[in-house]
Structures are given as C-alpha cells and as structure tokens.
Amino acid sequence: MIINLSDEQQSLFEYIEQSENHVFVTGRAGTGKSTLLSHLTANTEKSFAVCAPTGVAALNVGGVTIHSLFTFPFGILGQVDIGRHMSRRTREVLRAIDMLVIDEVSMVSADMMDAIDRALRIARGKRGLPFGGVQVVMFGDPYQLAPVTPSDPQERAYMAENYQSMWFFDAHVWRDAGLERFELSEIFRQSDEHFKEILNAIRDGSVTQEMLGELNEHGNRPVPHNDVIRLATINETVNSVNRARMNLITNQPKIFHATYSEGAEKAFGRALPAETQLELKIGAQVMFIKNDDGSMQKSTDGGRVRRWVNGTIGHVIDLPKSGLVVVDVDGEEIEVGPSVWEKVRYEVEEDFDEETGKTKEILVPITLAEFKQIPLRLAWAVTIHKSQGQTYDEVQIDMGRGAFSPGQTYVALSRVRSLDGLYLTRPIVMRDVMVDQDVVRFMSGAKRPDTEPLATSSEHLPPF
C-alpha cells in the first residue's frame, strides 16, 4: 500500500530516518500520526521493533506490548533487577535494533520509560549511553490519553516520591538524552477553521464559555435519523443502546464463533481483538474493527485499494450460508469474511547485504498465535475510548454524568468532521473540559516540523 505524506510528514520522516535523535511525534486529532508511523515502519532502512503499552494498541500497529518485548514483570519497575528478567532471546533482539518505535506513548509511565532505558543499556552492554545507543521514536498525544495511575498506595507513593509526574516525559533518562518534540499541524479530518480553533482550545484547556456556547447551540437538536452513532463515556451506556437497537430488529440472529490457533488464548490474554461470539442480524449497524486485509480492489492506476478501514460504518444486508457477512457501505455491497489477528514476537535473523558483502542482524516478526473472527462490532453506540482515531460524518455525543478523565471530551468532539454533523444529548459544560497541567507544561515546548531540514535541538527539555 502506498501512503501519500504531506510535506510536513515527509520532512519529519526524513529527519527521523537521517538522524539518530530521540523524537516524540505528536499532534491534534486527525493530523496523521498513525499515517506517519505506518510509513516509517514500511520504509525505514533501520532495524527496528514496534511496541505499545497495551495489547490492543500493539495489535493495531503490528507490534508487541512493551512488557512482552522487554519481558518486564508487572507493577513498578524502579526497584526491579531488569537484567535478571531478560532471557537470552530478549537480549539478542534488543542488541539487533537500531530504532525502537513506541505507539500510544502517552500511556507509558515515567517509571516504565526509565526501565526501557535500563533494559537497553544492559542488553547492549552500553551502560553509559541512554537507551544503549538505540534511537527511540515515539507517537501519541498526551492531551488524549494518559498513563494509568497505580491502584496500589505504595506504588502511588513511589511515583510521587521519585517523579515530577506519572508521564513518560518526566522519566529521568531525558536528563541525559535529548528529546526532540514535533507537533504535526495540518489537520485532515476537519476543514472548518473556526471548528478547529474550538477543538484546539478544548484540547489545551483554553476554551471559553462563548466557544462552548457555540458547540451547544449547534449540537442542541434531535438526530436526523436513528443510525447516527452515539459516543458514550461508559460501556454500560453503549451496551444498553446496542442491545435495545438489536431487539428492535425482528430477524433471526446469526452467531459467528471466533477460532483460535493452539495457545492463542494464553498468547492474547485479555486483549482479545474481537468478540469470541459475534451476534448479528440483517439490518444491524456495524463498525469494522480492522483494516481490510483480504482481496483488496484494484485501483485505476493498477494498485490495490482497501474496501474498508478500521472504523468504517455500514449495515448488514445479508447473512448467507457461506459464513460471510454482506455489508452495505455507502451504497456499496461488500462481502466480509473472517480476518486474522496475529500475536507476534521478534526473532533475530542474519541478512546478507550483496552491495557491502557484510552480514547484518535484523529483526523479523514471528507469529506465535492467531485469532480469527468477522472484523465487525455493533455500532449504534461505542465508547469514546474505542472511538480513538476514528472519523465520523455524524455523531451524537453522550457525556452522561460528565467527563471523568483528561482529554475525554476532546477525543469525543474531534471525531466528527464538522459542526453540521454534531449532536449532543446534553450541553458540554466547562467541568467536562479536563486538561492535565503537566501536559500543558511539557507540550508548550513542542515544535512544528516544516518543509526545510530540521535542526537538532534539545533546548526544550521538560524541567526536573
């Protein structure tokens, strides 16, 4: 698949590829962070590993969890003997990489970031170099997702005593390692400049009552039809809406059972990528939960075009005996079969370079287990959290009793393309706009990439 980058995305890709500097790529919702990550991993000439803090996030980028890659135990890692937990294979993998790519890095705690640093120094035998000499490239938006606060009082006390905050950017390693921060600025999801301005003000907490009044004025109206997707704060609301809408359909349901390869339940753990039993009816509104990995259509230039992407909305129009599901997406009938999610781990292989005559160790992903299921879920309603990264033409936002985590309201509102497609079950109030002040402190130093070569700088390091 060919990914077309904007000028600033291309500039930043070239900067990452041509340097060894540690880079944090951020940006508002819809600026193409995931697009740049996909392009980087598909086109870099460096030996790399991709990881993420959660199983679902790791599956989305074709990588592994941080705990899996580094064989970390769970819990606070500051007092853990990291070297004792690393197997020979883990050390070999970590020695073979030139670049470590971390997605959804905003969910990584300062303690874990320091543990990553220690593990790489130990495995590579370069204890005097931050991250053992590996380039660390991170993607995420701290205004949208935050690290999980430990539930154990002793762990919370440890973090409070040893770190300025829970956030990855307050890890001690950044005192020695220069951290470059670049914020993508071109928004592809929305075109209305005034709406962009309001969304950005909600993102960083500078929103005014007048701005909220404009949102509420636009959103205070009934939805034009019953299939406008509802974004809610909690699973209980989502499940209730989807059950109620399914019950209104009198057709007989059909249940699709997921299949596993041997050892898949253990390999995937609680991070199953889809439902083990998916119940569908003709007429159900559904959302695709995985990019098309089947027989993609040919484009006019001879390339291949995905028939759907993760987040595409459609309606079930047939459930044939073949085991497929026929979904109508904007008037196009698409036959959908089971998709395969793979749980992988990295192995080291030798690669012979004919030009240089030298052999280099490279990383290759090895499939440990497979999970197969129809890549759909009911989608009259989804949680705000699960809507992360999605784009909708119309959306109804249900803040329920109010936002309960920083960035939640921003994530919900930034899913919709324009104010014309925004509907609210209740007004957005100022207490719904929650912003972490540690994030404001850190993000005030972010730079925007331009189309000129980017100079190396570590002048905007977070204060300690």
URTA-V458736 format. One record per run of one state. SS is the DSSP state (H for helix, E for strand, C for the rest). FROM is the first residue (numbers start at 0). LEN is the number of residues. Records with the same first field share a line. If there is no record, write none. Layout:
BEGIN
SS = FROM-LEN + FROM-LEN
END
This chain:
BEGIN
C = 0-6 + 18-3 + 27-5 + 43-4 + 52-2 + 60-3 + 70-11 + 85-2 + 96-2 + 103-1 + 107-1 + 124-5 + 133-1 + 139-13 + 162-4 + 170-1 + 175-3 + 184-8 + 204-4 + 219-9 + 232-2 + 247-6 + 257-1 + 260-3 + 268-8 + 280-4 + 288-8 + 298-5 + 305-7 + 318-6 + 329-2 + 336-1 + 353-4 + 374-1 + 378-2 + 383-8 + 392-2 + 398-9 + 413-2 + 416-2 + 424-5 + 432-4 + 443-3 + 447-17
H = 6-12 + 32-11 + 54-6 + 65-5 + 81-4 + 87-9 + 104-3 + 109-15 + 129-4 + 152-10 + 167-3 + 171-4 + 192-12 + 208-11 + 234-13 + 263-5 + 407-6 + 418-3 + 429-3 + 436-7
E = 21-6 + 47-5 + 63-2 + 98-5 + 108-1 + 134-5 + 166-1 + 178-6 + 228-4 + 253-4 + 258-2 + 276-4 + 284-4 + 296-2 + 303-2 + 312-6 + 324-5 + 331-5 + 337-16 + 357-17 + 375-3 + 380-3 + 391-1 + 394-4 + 415-1 + 421-3 + 446-1
END
